[in-house]
Amino acid sequence: MNAEQLNEELFDAVKKGELEKVERLIKNNPTKVDVMNNFGETPLMIATINGNYKMAKLLINSGANVNFKDCAGWSLLFRAINNHRKEIVELLINSGANLEEKLILFNRDKQVNEYLTPLMFASSLGYIDIVELLIEKFLRNTINAQNRLGLTALDYSTNLEVTSILRK
């Protein structure tokens, strides 16, 4: 089996949630844990997007990079938040994901327009459970952090319950 076939087999197994097969493939080829597909995604990115906690944990325990960014500049943490994967957000953070990470937003001229912190992003999506997780366990001291436009997580809140949590 050549490297490309092995990569395809690994990504296919991750997508299907075949834990034992993924474990075997990575054990026999440890460098494959962070291999990228044609879309610039790693196996951990796929597990994160799909919300497969057990697969994500296996890949992290096998040495996957928890601070990986895809070709669009999205980190695993922001992908997990975007896809409303609270358990995986917590797993990534507990495994060393960078909480200082910023999601950079560009304008039409491809100039940096602004950035969002994980808390700002979760607030903007109205994900109450993730906002609570980030505040309670990790980011209490960043509630009032401002981006370059002077906006905070409270300014990005799209949900009255999130707003209430942020104001506590």
N, C-alpha and C positions, 0 to 999 in steps of 0.2 A: 504494500500500500504506500503510495507516495504522500508527500506532505499535504498536498491540496486535498486529497481524498480523506486523509486523517482529520484535517480541519473541518471538512464538510460533515464527517461522521460525528465529530465532537459537537458542532453547533446543532446538528439534527438531534442528538441525544439530549442536549440541554433544552431545546425547544419542547421535546416530548416529555421532559421530566424524568429521564431514565438515569436515576442516581447511580446505580451500580455500574452502568456502562461508562458514565462520565468519570467516576472514580477510577475505574480500570484504565481508561484512556489517558488520564492525567498522571496516574501512577507510572505508567509505562513511558510517558512523554511529558515530564514536568514543565518544560518550557511552553507547552501548549496552553497553560492556564490563562495566559494573557494574549493569546493569538487574536488577531483581528480578522473579521470577515470583510466582504467587499463594501460594507456600509460603515466601516470603521468601528464596529462594535466588538466587544470581547464576550466570552461566554457569561461573565458576571453581569454585563450590561443586559444581555438577553434574559437572564434569570431575574434581574431586577425589574425590568419592564413587564415581564410576565407575572411577577409577584410570587415567584417560586422561592419561598424562604429556605426550605431544606437544600435546594440546589445552590442558592446564594451562599449559604453557610458552608456547604461542602467546598465550593470554589474558593471562598475566603480562607478556610482552613488549609487549603492546598496552595496558598500563597498568592491568590489573585490580588491585583492592585486595587485597593478600595478608593483610590483617588484618580482613577482613570477618567479621561475625558474623551468623548467621541469626536468625530471629525467636525461636528457642529459646535464643539466647545462645551457641551453639556457634561457635567460630572455625573457619576453614579448617584450621588446624593440628590442632585436636582432631578434626575430621571425618576428616582424613587418617590420624591415629593410630587412631581408632576403626575405620576401614575397612581397616586394615593396609596402607596405601599408602606403604611406605618411601621409594620414589623421590620421591614427591610431598612427603612430609615434608621430605626434604632440599632439594628445589626451593623449597618455601615458605620454609624457613629461610634458604637462600642468597639468596632474593629479598627478605628483610627482614621475615619474619613475626616477631611479637613473642614471644620466648621467655619473657618474664615473664608471659605470658597464663596465666590460671587458669580452670579449668572449675569453675563454682560449682554446688554441689549443694544443693538445697533440701529441707527436711523437709515433712511433710504440711501444716503451717501456713504454708507458703510463706516460711519464715524461712531465712536462710542457715544450712545445717547444717555444711558444710565446703567446702573447695575442693581441687582437684587441680592440680598442675603437670603439664606435658607428660610429664615423666619418671615421676611417680607414676601417671599414667593409663596409659602404655605398660606399666609394671610390673604394674599391676592386671589388664591384659589378657593378660599373659604373652608379649608380642611381643618376643622376644629380639633380633631384628634391629634393631628400632626403638630398644630400650633401648641396645643397643651403639652405634648411630648417635648418639643423643642424648648419651651419655657421651663417646664418643671425639672427636666433632667440636664439640660445643656446650655440654654441660651438666655437665662433670666436677665443677665446683665446687658443683653443686646437689644432689648425691646425698644429703646429710644435711639438706637444707632441710626444714623442718617446716611443716605447715599449722596452722590454728588449733586443731586437736585434738592437736597435737604429734606427728603421724604423718609418716613419711618415705616415700620411694619403696620402701625395704626393707620397711616395714610393709605396703605394698600389694602386694608381690610375690606372685604366685599360681603361680610356677613356680620349681623348684629351680635351674634354669640361670640364670634372671634374678637370683635371690637371690645366686648365686655371682658373677655379673658385678658386682652392686652392692657386694659385699663386697671386691672386689679393691682 
